[in-house]
Amino acid sequence: MSYIEVNDLKKTFTVRKKRTKGQLFREKQKIEALKGVSFSVEKGELVGYIGPNGAGKSTTVKILSGILTPDGGEALVDGRVPWLERREYVKHVGVVFGQRSQLWWDVPIIDSFSLLKDIYRLSKPDYEDRLKELTQALQLEELMRTPLRLLSLGQRMRAELCGSLLHRPKLLFLDEPTIGLDAVSKLALRDFLKWENKEHGTTIMLTTHDMEDIAALCSRVMVLGHGQKLFDGKLPDLLERFDTVRTVSVKYDKEGIMPELPQGLDVSGDENGLRITYSPADFPTARLLTALQAAGNISEMTLQPENIDTLIAAMYKEMDL
């Protein structure tokens, strides 16, 4: 049996519509957040769980962390049902929500960690060893006496991760952990997650809209849309289906060279050379390279796909998400 087993998971929410003029009561509307989602995750995997807003990602995480009870289907994590065995289950799970905090706003973060120690009933030696390990890995040593409200967003996220991992959870849920972070903080966070996954074998399930996070961390990705699983496999396999636009940057030994290219290609040029955007389906890459080479001696050339966010946006559009 896999570490996480999800079978035909369903969840419906009832929301009230905005009251129109003349109405005494607001109408109710049922929204199906999950429509029979099934998947499995092996122990020690680092899995990306992606999809547009409202796809059901956070609902899945809340069910698997024991916060919500599903309306149908089954879920087992390490042999336990999260919402039925929550007291025992949460001892082995860590959760970080990018827009929520489990630490106390006005007290030094070391005091929050000390309270979490008591909540999880950690022994003093185990707590001190783990705290030292995490504060070094997350570079928190100089911030321990600082209240959470005085930390930057990146520092707060590092502190949240430390708090979620103090009890050495076997499973870590990350719901948009890099939202709003700068580039340096994102890189540091990614490095730490790779270290935690490799060093301790922690199973990590990551939901994010930052596709660079997925590319840097996850060998496997699941795509959710309209409450249904649409894809489950390797990221390169997913991107290959939607790699419909590529860009070539080329620079010749001599200035002013313009190759003979068909109409319809997006061509721009400056002192650094030419930049050509094209679709491989309409104009094969080999044919384009032949035309570029025939025009003159090339000193520099770069061929690359569009960025991952562009490809994922194209995927959402094709899947009607």
N, C-alpha and C positions, 0 to 999 in steps of 0.2 A: 504493500500500500504506500502511496506517495505521502509526503509530509502534509501537504494541503490537498484535500479532495473536496471539490465543489461540484454538485450535481443538480442541474435544473433549478437554480436559485432564483426566487421571485420576490419582488417587493413593490408595493403600491402605496402611494401617498395620497391623502385627500387634502386638497387646498381649496380655499374659498376665493371665488372671483371677485373682482372689484364691483361694489354695489352701484348699480345704475340709478338714475333719478327716478323716483317713484317706487322703488323697491324697498320693502321693509327688511328683508333678509338677503344676504348674499348667497348666490348659487354655489354649490359645491362641484368640484371637478376632480376626478381620479386621474392620477398620473402614474403610469407604470415605469418605475425607475429601473427595474430589472425584469426581463421577460424570459427567464429560463436560461441563465448563464451557467456553463459547466467548464471546468478546467482543473488541472492538477499541477502542483509545484513540488519538485523534489527538494529534499533537505540540502541547504547550502547554496541554492540557486539565487541569483540576483536578477529579478524579472521586472521588466518595464510594463506598466499597465496604463495605456494611453487612450485618448479619445477626446472629442470636443466637450465643451461645457454641457452639463446635463446628460452625459452619456451613461452615468451610473457608477463611475469610478469610486467616488467617495462613499457612496452607499454600500458598495462591495466591501470597502475597507472597514466601514463601521460595523457591518455584519460580522466580518471575520475577526474583528477585535472585540466582539461581544457587546457593543454599544446598542445595536439594533437587532430586532428579531425579524427574520424573513417571514413572508406570507406563505411561502412554499419552497420546496426543495430541501436539499441536505448540504451540510458543510461539516467537515471534520478537519481539525488541525492537530496533528500529533495524537490522533485518536480521541480528541475531545470535541464536543459540540460547544462552540464559543459562548452562545447565549444561554445555555443550560448549565454549564459548569464554569461560570465566569470567575468565581472566587479563586478556584485553583488554576484556571486557565491564564488569567492575567499575570500570574507570577512568571510566566515564560514568554510574555509578549511585550514589545515596546512599540509605542505609536508617537509619531511626530506629525502634527498638522501645521502646515506652513502659516496659517492665519490664526492659530490658537496656541495658547501657552499653558503648560502645566506647572510652571514656576511662579512664585509669588512676586508681584510687581514691585513692591516697595522694600523688600528685604534683600540683603546680600545673597548671591546665588549659592554660597556655601551653606546658608541656613536652609534654603529650599532642598538642597541635596541631603542635608542632615535629616530633614523631615521625611524625604523619600526613603531614606535608610530605614526609618522606623516603620513606614507604611509597608515596605516589602520585607521587614523583619530580617534585615541583613546583619550578620555578625560584624563586630567592629573591625577585626583584621581583614575580612573579605571586602568590606566597604572601603577601607583605607587603601587596600591594594588596587582595587578597581578604580577608585577615584584618582589615584596617582597616575595610573595607566591612561585613563581618559583625558585628564587635564593636560598631560604631556602631549598626547596625540592631537588634541584639539586646541592646544596653545591657550589654555585658560588660566594658567598659574597666576598671572598678575591681575586677574579679574575676579578672583574668588570673593573678595570683600566688597565688591561693587554691586549696588542694587540693580536688578534687572532693568528698571526704567532708564538707567543711565548708560546702558550698553547700546552699541550700534546694532542694526538689523542683523548683520553677519555674525557679530559676537553673540547676540541673543540666540540665533539658530544653533550655534556651536554649543551654547549652554543647554538648550533644549535637547540636543542629541545626547549630551552627557547625562542629563537627567533620565532620559529614556533607556539608557544602556547600563545604568548603575547596577541593576539586578541581574545582569548577564542574560538578557532574553535570548531565546533560541530563534525568535522571529521578530523582525522589525518592519513595521509599516511606515512608509514615508509618503505623506500626501502633500505634494507640491512644496518640498522643503527648500528649494532655491528661489522661490518667488520673491522678487524685489532685491535679490542679492547682486552685488557688483561682480565683475569678472574674476577678481582675485579671490573673493570669498567662495565663489562657485567652484573654482579649481581646488581650493583647499578642502571644501566639503566633499568633492568627488574623491580626492585622494584618501580622505579618512574612511569613506564608505567602502572603497576597495580594500583598504587595510583591514577594517573590521570584518568584512566578508571572508577574506583570506586567512586572517590570523585566528579567528574564532569560529569560522564556519557558520556565521549567522545568516539565516535565510532572510533576504530582503525583498520586499515588494514595493516598487517605486511608482507612484503616479505623478505625472508632471506634464506641463505644456512645453517645457524646454527640451527640445529634441536633442540638443547637444549633450544633455545629461544622459539620455537614453543611449546615444552613440558611444559615450565614454564609459558607461557602466554596465550596460545590459547586453548579454549575449542572446537573450530571448525577449520578445515583445508580444504583448497581447493588445489588440485594438478592440475597443468597445464603442458601440454606437447605437443609439435608441434602445439602450438596455439589453443589447445582444452582442455576443462575441462575434467579431467579423474576421479576425485574423489571429493566428497563434503560430509563431515561428521565429526565425532569425531576422534581425533588422535588415541586413543586406537583401534578403529575399523579398521583404516588403518594399524596400526602396526601388528595387529593380523593376517592379511593375509600374512604378510611377515616375521613373527617371526619364521624363519626356522632353526635358529642356537641358541643353548643355551650353557651356561657354568656352570659347577658344580665345586665348590672348596670344598674339604673335608679334614678334619684332624682327625686322629684317636688318641685314648689314648696312643697307643703304636706305636713306629716308625717301619718302614719297612713293614707295612701291604700293600698288593697289592690285591685288589679284583679281582675275575674272571670276566673279561669283554670280549665281543666279539671282533673280529678283525674289524678294520676300524675306531674305535674311536680314537680321538686325545687325548692322555694321556701324561701328563708331571708331574714330581714330584720333590720336593725339601724338605728342612727341614720344610717348612710350610705346607706340605701335598701334596695332589694330585689336579690337575686341569684337568678336562675332558670336551672337546668340542664335542657336538653331535647334531644330527638332530632329533627332536621329531617324525618326520614322519617315520624315519628309525628305531629308537630305542626309544620306549615310555619312558617318564620320570618315570612313576611308576615302570617299569621293572628295570631301571637303579638304582633307589633308593633302591629297594629290594636287588640288587646285592651288593651295597655299604654297606648296613646295615648288610648283612650276613657275611661280611668279618671281622667285629669287632665292638667294641664300638666307636661311633663317638663323638668327643668332639666339633667340629665346622663344619658347612656345610652352604654354600651359593649357592643358585640357582638363576641365573639371565639370561635374554636374552642378546644378543649382544647389543652394544650401538645403539642409534637411528640412527646415521649417517650410520652405516652398514646396518640397515634395510631399510632405504630410498634408499640407493644405490642398494639394491636388488630389490626394487620396481621399480626404474627407468629401471633396466635391464629387468625385466619381462615385463614392459610396452613398451619396445623398445624405450626409450627416449634418 
